[in-house]
Amino acid sequence: MQIFKGIKTIDGKRAVYFEELDLVAISDLQLGEETYLAEEAKLFIPQVQLKIMLEEINEIKDQTKANRILINGDLKHEFKEATFQEWSEVKKLHEELKKLFSEIIVVRGNHDNYLLTISNKIGLNVVEEHIEKGYLFLHGHKLPNDYKGVHTIVIGHEQPAVILKSGYDRVKLHVILYGKDKLGHRFICLPAFSPIASGVEVNVTPKEELLSPFFHTIVDIDELKAIAVDPSTGAFKLPKVKLLRSFLLENA
């Protein structure tokens, strides 16, 4: 499904393919979150999300034939020093991605403290932002210094999802947000690639509580459209966030 010309969804995957760049972008993998949940929340879940994500990435490679992949921030979860699980899984992910892609780019996110310690050991390319042919990829927890030469901005960080309701039934869907910002750039917000990420319900959350500074400055989230991405139903278009807000209120 086309988002903008040359920019497409990949069935129901939480990923976007950029034809001009021959590049797949994903965001917010949150490796090591299972350890964090066990230690901090006493919530014990199997350490399976890396396995699931690698299966998804292999399917994405098969469908797009892309030669390059970009992880748009929050490769790992823990804010503090990297855990054993994070060390192990970042290394494993890097090894598997090298088998599939000729180039791997990792944009640093706000959770990626101490990532450089790992990346320097294994030769992983980590950058603060990636600019190429007018496309600006950055995590989204802070604004860039300037937008010179940029026509398309791609962020993660917010982990967008929406709630849809009909009567007593409610369903939560992860979404790709897209549209134009107030400066005229094309704008895309990627959903979390992590299968255990709950997502931020952007049609319920008050604007002032949104995470990314983009949504407090140059982007009116209510004017963005949404594409739901779900492995069981594929990708399907939804209206603007403001209509999804009003629809939820009407069916409250």
Buried (B, 14 or more C-beta within 10 A) or exposed (E): EEBBEEBBBBBBBBBBBBEEBBBBBBBBBBBBBBBBBBEEEEEEEEBEBBEEBBEBBEBBBEBBEBBBBBBBBBBBBBEEEBBEBBBBBBBBBBEBBBEBBEBBBBBBBBBBBBBEEBBEEEEBEBEEBBBBEEBBBBBBBBBBEEBEEBEBBBBBBBBBBBBBBEEEEEEBBBBBBBBBBEEEBBBBBBBBBBBBBEBBBBBBBEEEEBBBBBBEEBBBBBBBBBBBBBEEEBBBBBEBBBBBBBBBEEEE
